Amino acid sequence: MSLLQVKGLRRDFGSLRAVDDVTFELAAGTILGFIGPNGAGKSTTMRIIATLDTPSAGEVLLDGQSVVDTPDKARPLIGYMPDRYGTYDDVTVWEFLDFFARAYGLKGAARKKRVDSVMEFTGLVPLKDKLTSALSKGMRQRVALGRTLLHDPKLLILDEPADGLDPRARIELRELLRALADQGKAVLISSHILTELAEICDTCAIIEQGKLLATGKVADLLAQSQTGAGTELTIRLAVGAEGEAAYERAERVVLEQPRVGQVSREPGQLRVRLELEAGATRTQMDEAAARLLAALVTAGVPVCAFSHRELNLEDAFMTVTKGRVA
Ligand SMILES: Nc1ncnc2c1ncn2[C@@H]1O[C@H](COP(=O)(O)OP(=O)(O)OP(=O)(O)O)[C@@H](O)[C@H]1O
C-alpha cells in the first residue's frame, strides 16, 4: 500500500471547482512532481493533504488513515512547506529551528540533537548564528526545509520550493530531496518549471484547471509525448568549397525521404521534422532518423553533425495539455 493515497479529491470555492476528481498515490522513498500552471489547483490539493483545508469530496489516506477524519493523527507524519514561507527577521538560524523544535514538543538534549542534525543535513551549520534576515533566498529556503524536517515526517509536501532559486541552489535542493527519498521519505513537490522537475522526480502528475491530465513515470510521460509527435533533427554540413549549395543538395535528398515533415534552412544548419504515425515508438523514430542519415551519406552529402532533439518534460506537458496552456 502506498504511503499516500489521494482518491477522487474535489474542492469547490463557490462556483469554482479548483480541484476536480484528483486521484494519485505516492510511495515511501519516491518523489512525485506535481506540475501545472498558475491556478491549476496544486496548492489547494497540497493544503488539503497537509490538513490545512478540507475537501468538498474525496479522500486522502496517509498510512491507511484518513487525514480528513483524523487530522491530528496525520500531522506528525507530514512536513509541509508552503509556497510563501516566513522566517522571522530578528532571530538566528539556530534560534529559528530551535523555536520550531520546541513547538513540535522536542525537549532538552533530544531537541538540541535534532536541531543540530537537521542543520548538518541542510548544510546550515556555518550559518548557525546568522540572522535569517541576512540570508540569501536559497539559504532561507534551506532553513524553511530544515523546519519541515524537525519532527522527522514520513511525507514531505513542498509547494514550489525551487521557485526563484539560482541554478546552483536548485542543484543543491535536488540533492537534498534525493537524500530524503533515499531515507525512505515520500516527497510531493510542485512546480510550474517543468524541466527542473524532470531531474528531481521519479513520477509526475500533470494538473490543469483542477484536473489530472496524466500521471506516471517521467520516462513514460516523455515516451507518451513522443508518440505521434514526431521528432526534430538538426543537420550540419562540412560545406567546404561547395558552400551553401551543399545545403541545397542536402535539402533535396531529405525531401525525397519518407516521413519527412517540415524542413527549414537556417544559417549553418538544416532542421528536419520527422512525422511518425500515432503510436510510433522511440525505436521506430530512431530507425527513421538512421535511414535519413544513411540516405544523406549515400548521396555524398558531407554531414558533419546530426543531432536529435530530445523531447523533455515541457514537450510532455504541452502534449498532454494539448497546448491549451502557454
Ligand atoms: N481560498 C480560496 N478561495 C477562493 N478561490 C481559491 C481559494 N484558494 C484557491 N482558489 C482558487 O482555486 C484555483 C486553484 O488555486 P491553487 O492556488 O490551488 O493553484 P496552483 O496550481 O497552486 O497555482 P499557483 O502556482 O499560482 O499557486 C485558483 O483559481 C484560485 O484562484
Ligand as a Chemical Component Dictionary entry (heavy atoms), coordinates in Angstrom:
data_LIG
# 
_chem_comp.id                   LIG 
_chem_comp.type                 NON-POLYMER 
_chem_comp.pdbx_formal_charge   0 
_chem_comp.three_letter_code    LIG 
# 
loop_
_chem_comp_atom.comp_id 
_chem_comp_atom.atom_id 
_chem_comp_atom.alt_atom_id 
_chem_comp_atom.type_symbol 
_chem_comp_atom.charge 
_chem_comp_atom.model_Cartn_x 
_chem_comp_atom.model_Cartn_y 
_chem_comp_atom.model_Cartn_z 
_chem_comp_atom.pdbx_ordinal 
LIG N1  N1  N 0 -9.460  30.217 -0.580 1  
LIG C1  C1  C 0 -9.820  30.338 -1.838 2  
LIG N2  N2  N 0 -10.975 30.941 -2.188 3  
LIG C2  C2  C 0 -11.366 31.056 -3.472 4  
LIG N3  N3  N 0 -10.654 30.589 -4.516 5  
LIG C3  C3  C 0 -9.492  29.989 -4.238 6  
LIG C4  C4  C 0 -9.014  29.827 -2.900 7  
LIG N4  N4  N 0 -7.817  29.176 -2.960 8  
LIG C5  C5  C 0 -7.560  28.941 -4.253 9  
LIG N5  N5  N 0 -8.560  29.430 -5.026 10 
LIG C6  C6  C 0 -8.649  29.326 -6.491 11 
LIG O1  O1  O 0 -8.502  27.970 -6.830 12 
LIG C7  C7  C 0 -7.773  27.831 -8.045 13 
LIG C8  C8  C 0 -6.574  26.936 -7.796 14 
LIG O2  O2  O 0 -5.626  27.648 -6.997 15 
LIG P1  P1  P 0 -4.266  26.999 -6.470 16 
LIG O3  O3  O 0 -3.606  28.031 -5.603 17 
LIG O4  O4  O 0 -4.560  25.680 -5.901 18 
LIG O5  O5  O 0 -3.447  26.830 -7.806 19 
LIG P2  P2  P 0 -1.924  26.491 -8.018 20 
LIG O6  O6  O 0 -1.862  25.439 -9.057 21 
LIG O7  O7  O 0 -1.265  26.228 -6.734 22 
LIG O8  O8  O 0 -1.363  27.830 -8.621 23 
LIG P3  P3  P 0 -0.096  28.718 -8.209 24 
LIG O9  O9  O 0 1.059   28.100 -8.917 25 
LIG O10 O10 O 0 -0.457  30.055 -8.777 26 
LIG O11 O11 O 0 -0.009  28.690 -6.716 27 
LIG C9  C9  C 0 -7.395  29.232 -8.482 28 
LIG O12 O12 O 0 -8.349  29.644 -9.445 29 
LIG C10 C10 C 0 -7.508  30.036 -7.216 30 
LIG O13 O13 O 0 -7.850  31.377 -7.501 31 
# 
loop_
_chem_comp_bond.comp_id 
_chem_comp_bond.atom_id_1 
_chem_comp_bond.atom_id_2 
_chem_comp_bond.value_order 
_chem_comp_bond.pdbx_ordinal 
LIG N1  C1  SING 1  
LIG C1  N2  SING 2  
LIG C1  C4  DOUB 3  
LIG N2  C2  DOUB 4  
LIG C2  N3  SING 5  
LIG N3  C3  DOUB 6  
LIG C3  C4  SING 7  
LIG C3  N5  SING 8  
LIG C4  N4  SING 9  
LIG N4  C5  DOUB 10 
LIG C5  N5  SING 11 
LIG N5  C6  SING 12 
LIG C6  O1  SING 13 
LIG C6  C10 SING 14 
LIG O1  C7  SING 15 
LIG C7  C8  SING 16 
LIG C7  C9  SING 17 
LIG C8  O2  SING 18 
LIG O2  P1  SING 19 
LIG P1  O3  DOUB 20 
LIG P1  O4  SING 21 
LIG P1  O5  SING 22 
LIG O5  P2  SING 23 
LIG P2  O6  DOUB 24 
LIG P2  O7  SING 25 
LIG P2  O8  SING 26 
LIG O8  P3  SING 27 
LIG P3  O9  DOUB 28 
LIG P3  O10 SING 29 
LIG P3  O11 SING 30 
LIG C9  O12 SING 31 
LIG C9  C10 SING 32 
LIG C10 O13 SING 33 
# 
